[in-house]
Amino acid sequence: MSDDNTPDEMTETQPQAERSDATAQPDEQTDDTPTADRVRRGLDYLLLAGLALFALVAAVGFYTSTQGAIRTWVSPDFRPVVSAAFNLVVLLVVSAGLVRQVRRLG
């Protein structure tokens, strides 16, 4: 009878060992996956920061060029009014973007 129990016990332990081996492989893969996700996420943020920097440089260039166009095309009497109107539009657009982002994050 002990001979009958021994093979049964072996067959029962072998699938458990196989199960533990099967679960060990996905654990190793899940350890690698978060690292790859973190690297990918870091690269995404780095790309976002680079694009934001280029957008900031382009926005400053557009702003200064627009002010130059106002100085060139608008008569000196109306320059402060046109410049103030342009600055107000820029302020409203930036404020709307900030409010949208704060609501999105909150």
Buried (B, 14 or more C-beta within 10 A) or exposed (E): EEEEEEEEEEEEEEEEEEEEEEEEEEEEEEEEEEEEEEEEEEEEEEEEEEEEEEEEEEEEEEEEEBBEEBEEEBEEEEBEEBBEEBEEEBEEEEEEEEEEEEEEEE
